[in-house]
Amino acid sequence: MGRLQKTDANLSGQPVDGWAVIRRVIPYLWPKGETEVRVRVVASLAMILLYKLISVATPLVYKLAVDTLSGDATSTGMLVAWGAVGLTVAYGLARLFTSGFQQVRDVIFAKVGQRALRLLALETFQHIHQLSLRYHITRRTGGLSRVIERGTKGVEFLLRFVLFSIGPLILELIMIAVVLAVLFDAWFLAVVAVVIALYTAFTFKVTELRVKIRKEMNDQDTDANQKAIDSLLNFETVKYFSAEAREAGRYNIAMQAYARAAVRTQQSLAFLNFGQSFLITAGLVVVMVMAAIGVQRGDMTVGDFVAVNSYMLQITMPLNFLGTVYREIRQALIDMADMFGLLDQPPEVKDKPGAPALQVRQGVLRFEDVEFGYGDGRQILKGVSFEVPAGGTLAIVGATGAGKSTIGRLLFRFYDVTGGRITIDGQDLREVTQQSLHEAIGVVPQDTVLFNDTIRYNIAYGREGASQHDIETVARAASIHRFIESLPEGYDTQVGERGLKLSGGEKQRVGIARTLLKNPPILLLDEATSALDTGTEREIQGELKAMGHGRTVISIAHRLSTIADADQIIVLDEGEIAEAGTHADLLDRSGLYNALWSRQAQDVGSLAAE
């Protein structure tokens, strides 16, 4: 296969090295220390050899039966013993065993193939969760799911067809070539060899053209799928702007491009099939004419004529699938290269070798001259320093784009700082494992996103193995237990995709309960109530305050009224701390905080007047 042509490029636009992809798959077929898997592979190959030997011998049994019936037999010993009926039965048994060994092979190999698919899919799934937030922000979810789906299907196809089609086909062609050369005439072998060479060259040439069309069809399919997913995920937005027709139009345009590529694919397939049939038929006619002449001359028997015909048909049947198999192998290699390319995508944030787990003894949090930029040339944080004592509450306020949410992302280590450091109890976050860091921090985001499962599952997500008593305890603390009990299905109520069946306040309370169940020593409230109405916000503030009791809390806030009682407030302005102090101190300074407070107070007054 070698390095595939530039038309066979993966998602990065780079040529696909077919052998490199196959080498990535081999360890899953022949894993170290997995004796059972290796035994199954060997047994499967043995079944292939057996049924191919029987397959090649079957036309010879057919020949003997025909010669016996026609009286052309030259040797009577075995023929008399078996007789025409016995040979016919033997012919039928040979065909039965051929099919039987294939089925036994599939049964033996099924566990190997499914194991390889499972491990590859699991490895890809785990790796995706290790990739950085930056990668997931820039990557299309629909396209990503397509890469995984096609990649695993490509592995399945490659395992099945290369191991069970291409390899056995080559073996069968070699054995038939030996039979034709030894038992018949070298000219038969020459004709068959020419036909196979022309057939293979024609098939590969046309398939090369079809691969380009197939790739275009896949690209259009991915685009149409992405548009459909985006539209369905933004169902409410589509309704808000009466954009159903617009979305249908975008989807229709994508599907039209897909349909055009699909039509071209079908047309090229018809051309391929006709060309293959022409070459095979021409070869069959030439060989059968040669056999007929041999029978007329007395050099061959009628059984020989039938056997040659059987061998030609036996060759043509697998060759008929050669174009499809070759094209699918090429496409499978491309799809697998995309998946392996995803696996080769390095995580932006990685644990250092031998990194210890974070030990939270008090929960003292420090930002020391922290700098950070997203890599687009724009600096977000410029030397930010502050300390949150154990059990203290720090509120961060500022205009949009000042860097508030970036602080939360750096604390959770979605990104690494580009300057300075962040410590918890003196431990640099870059020096400890990410898992231990994530376990120590609980986050209540602005928009709590729930799994499309039950309320029980979503609350229990906070701690694996939580009991129903634990779930109900945190639900009461989050003031949502009574609401859940009022539902017809209670805790078994389905929340819908992203929790859309619940109101904003209900989702936030489920999120609070989930975080309470996690019971982290450090809490990050990332504008946890800014998406709620004022009444719901006031109701939830009590739960949030109780939740923060005894914990180190960072509260990123938009509404200043929600953080007025924080131990310390810092005001960010263009990535720098412009002001810091208590609520009363900052109001006395008549600075940015005072201006923000006055503006929000006026807005609230205006709303009240209305």
Salt bridges, closest charged atoms under 4 A:
ASP8 OD2 - ARG330 NH2 1.90
ASP17 OD2 - ARG3 NH2 3.47
GLU34 OE2 - ARG115 NH2 3.92
GLU36 OE2 - ARG40 NE 3.29
GLU36 OE2 - LYS111 NZ 2.87
ASP67 OD2 - LYS63 NZ 2.90
ASP106 OD1 - ARG105 NH2 2.76
ASP106 OD1 - ARG160 NH1 3.58
GLU149 OE1 - ARG146 NH1 3.38
GLU149 OE2 - LYS153 NZ 3.30
GLU172 OE1 - LYS52 NZ 2.73
GLU208 OE2 - ARG330 NH1 2.54
GLU216 OE1 - ARG264 NH1 3.06
ASP219 OD2 - LYS215 NZ 3.35
ASP221 OD2 - ARG146 NE 3.46
ASP221 OD2 - ARG150 NH2 3.05
ASP223 OD1 - LYS227 NZ 2.84
GLU244 OE2 - LYS239 NZ 3.06
GLU247 OE1 - ARG250 NH1 3.24
ASP299 OD2 - ARG297 NE 2.77
ASP304 OD1 - LYS63 NZ 2.66
GLU328 OE2 - ARG214 NH1 3.24
GLU328 OE2 - ARG327 NH1 2.86
ASP344 OD2 - ARG24 NH1 3.19
GLU348 OE2 - ARG134 NH2 2.72
ASP351 OD1 - ARG413 NH1 3.79
GLU368 OE2 - ARG366 NE 3.09
GLU368 OE1 - ARG421 NE 2.88
GLU387 OE1 - ARG366 NH1 2.40
ASP416 OD1 - ARG413 NE 2.67
ASP428 OD2 - ARG430 NH2 2.98
GLU431 OE2 - LYS352 NZ 2.67
ASP447 OD1 - LYS507 NZ 3.44
ASP470 OD2 - ARG463 NH2 2.76
ASP492 OD1 - ARG456 NH1 2.13
GLU537 OE2 - ARG559 NH1 3.13
GLU539 OE1 - ARG509 NH2 3.09
GLU543 OE1 - ARG509 NE 3.54
ASP565 OD2 - LYS545 NZ 3.38
